[in-house]
Amino acid sequence: MGGDVRMLTKVPLYLAPMSGVTDLPFRLLARECGADFTITEFTSSAAISRDVADSWVRLESDDREKPFIPQIFGGVKDEMVETVQLLQGKADIIDLNFGCPATKVTRTCAGAALMGMPDDLVEMAEACVNASEVPISAKLRLGTGKGANNVVEICQRLEGVGVTQLCVHGRTLKQGYSGEANWQEIAEVVRGVSIPVIANGDIINAKNAAQCLEITGAAGLMIGRGAIGRPMIFNQIKQDLDWVESPPPWQKDISSNIWDCAEQIERDFLVRSWAWDRYIELCKETVGFQAKWLMRHAVSFTKGLPGAREARKAMMSDRSPEALAASVHKYLQNEYKSLLK
Ligand SMILES: Cc1cc2nc3c(=O)[nH]c(=O)nc-3n(C[C@H](O)[C@H](O)[C@H](O)COP(=O)(O)O)c2cc1C
């Protein structure tokens, strides 16, 4: 990295909330790998306020996850307020989702659809702030994509009703995940409010993390897709920007004799294997094996590695979560050993 990039002031790194990805063991792993903050995947306030058991599983936390930040969404103010009340004593901060573009969410006038109804959005946030003893943060997009973007105006109003922190994903609802995140518009939000703004969208390595920080002047950076299957990204960014002095956590488990002689591809296997084994340990220590989560991570932790496609076919035929966990471990170990021959 260039010298000027290393001079950047250190800011906290956030693991983005991601439905189907950021389960508790994965969030704990991301923290061990250098994420300063983690947020649960979004949870429906309609489901929580009706006490749907499956939704409460998503709101599991652990002493190692401090602060604990559950994210909630919904289109009905009273259900959001009730959920905020139910989370008192459990959450350290509650995050409101005003950014989800999924049709099943926006058709209930929740998520990013609320950006098209700014008065309702602000009223909902204000009611949540008034009902909560813990800080309320909000995650938004730039706008709906119909007409001019309104994120700056909404963020100023959210600051006015007592929201303490904002995160902006630099795309509109209409864009979904297409095109490029617009960091310049995030910079306008940073300039327009006095509460901290976290920048989000398309950060995948130290170089573009540094660019995003320079353009936006944000108080923190949030990483989503770049961390899927690669929670190590947080430590790697911090190492490259000279933001950490301690070695990465995997280095204490991988002998330096092996590491020092390893080629890049061998190191990829060693680190992914470490991360997978640690994920499995964290599952056992917390919520146990959840088949859906395990399957998703089995694919992402092996993605892009030689032989992964064929190995995955075999993995997917494993019936029990235990067998799947063991077969991913075996693939990562055996392929690594075959590279040494
Ligand atoms: C699989 C997936 C699930 C997501 N689920 C959520 C969610 O539950 N809550 C939320 O606020 N954003 C969600 N997002 C959006 C991310 O938090 C983030 O804003 C977006 O991916 C842009 O960041 P990135 O370019 O670093 O991925 C999700 C994104 C993905 C890819």
Ligand as a Chemical Component Dictionary entry (heavy atoms), coordinates in Angstrom:
data_LIG
# 
_chem_comp.id                   LIG 
_chem_comp.type                 NON-POLYMER 
_chem_comp.pdbx_formal_charge   0 
_chem_comp.three_letter_code    LIG 
# 
loop_
_chem_comp_atom.comp_id 
_chem_comp_atom.atom_id 
_chem_comp_atom.alt_atom_id 
_chem_comp_atom.type_symbol 
_chem_comp_atom.charge 
_chem_comp_atom.model_Cartn_x 
_chem_comp_atom.model_Cartn_y 
_chem_comp_atom.model_Cartn_z 
_chem_comp_atom.pdbx_ordinal 
LIG C1  C1  C 0 -27.146 -11.892 1.172  1  
LIG C2  C2  C 0 -27.388 -10.499 1.657  2  
LIG C3  C3  C 0 -28.278 -10.282 2.695  3  
LIG C4  C4  C 0 -28.505 -8.980  3.173  4  
LIG N1  N1  N 0 -29.323 -8.799  4.254  5  
LIG C5  C5  C 0 -29.424 -7.560  4.812  6  
LIG C6  C6  C 0 -30.120 -7.363  6.042  7  
LIG O1  O1  O 0 -30.643 -8.315  6.659  8  
LIG N2  N2  N 0 -30.178 -6.082  6.533  9  
LIG C7  C7  C 0 -29.599 -5.010  5.895  10 
LIG O2  O2  O 0 -29.669 -3.879  6.392  11 
LIG N3  N3  N 0 -28.925 -5.185  4.751  12 
LIG C8  C8  C 0 -28.807 -6.420  4.210  13 
LIG N4  N4  N 0 -28.042 -6.598  3.100  14 
LIG C9  C9  C 0 -27.330 -5.431  2.530  15 
LIG C10 C10 C 0 -25.923 -5.331  3.146  16 
LIG O3  O3  O 0 -25.982 -5.079  4.530  17 
LIG C11 C11 C 0 -25.109 -4.202  2.468  18 
LIG O4  O4  O 0 -25.782 -3.001  2.671  19 
LIG C12 C12 C 0 -24.950 -4.427  0.968  20 
LIG O5  O5  O 0 -24.597 -5.761  0.670  21 
LIG C13 C13 C 0 -23.872 -3.484  0.390  22 
LIG O6  O6  O 0 -22.628 -3.715  0.998  23 
LIG P1  P1  P 0 -21.466 -4.583  0.264  24 
LIG O7  O7  O 0 -21.240 -3.962  -1.091 25 
LIG O8  O8  O 0 -20.285 -4.479  1.169  26 
LIG O9  O9  O 0 -21.999 -5.975  0.109  27 
LIG C14 C14 C 0 -27.838 -7.872  2.580  28 
LIG C15 C15 C 0 -26.959 -8.110  1.520  29 
LIG C16 C16 C 0 -26.726 -9.392  1.065  30 
LIG C17 C17 C 0 -25.746 -9.592  -0.054 31 
# 
loop_
_chem_comp_bond.comp_id 
_chem_comp_bond.atom_id_1 
_chem_comp_bond.atom_id_2 
_chem_comp_bond.value_order 
_chem_comp_bond.pdbx_ordinal 
LIG C1  C2  SING 1  
LIG C2  C3  SING 2  
LIG C2  C16 DOUB 3  
LIG C3  C4  DOUB 4  
LIG C4  N1  SING 5  
LIG C4  C14 SING 6  
LIG N1  C5  DOUB 7  
LIG C5  C6  SING 8  
LIG C5  C8  SING 9  
LIG C6  O1  DOUB 10 
LIG C6  N2  SING 11 
LIG N2  C7  SING 12 
LIG C7  O2  DOUB 13 
LIG C7  N3  SING 14 
LIG N3  C8  DOUB 15 
LIG C8  N4  SING 16 
LIG N4  C9  SING 17 
LIG N4  C14 SING 18 
LIG C9  C10 SING 19 
LIG C10 O3  SING 20 
LIG C10 C11 SING 21 
LIG C11 O4  SING 22 
LIG C11 C12 SING 23 
LIG C12 O5  SING 24 
LIG C12 C13 SING 25 
LIG C13 O6  SING 26 
LIG O6  P1  SING 27 
LIG P1  O7  DOUB 28 
LIG P1  O8  SING 29 
LIG P1  O9  SING 30 
LIG C14 C15 DOUB 31 
LIG C15 C16 SING 32 
LIG C16 C17 SING 33 
# 
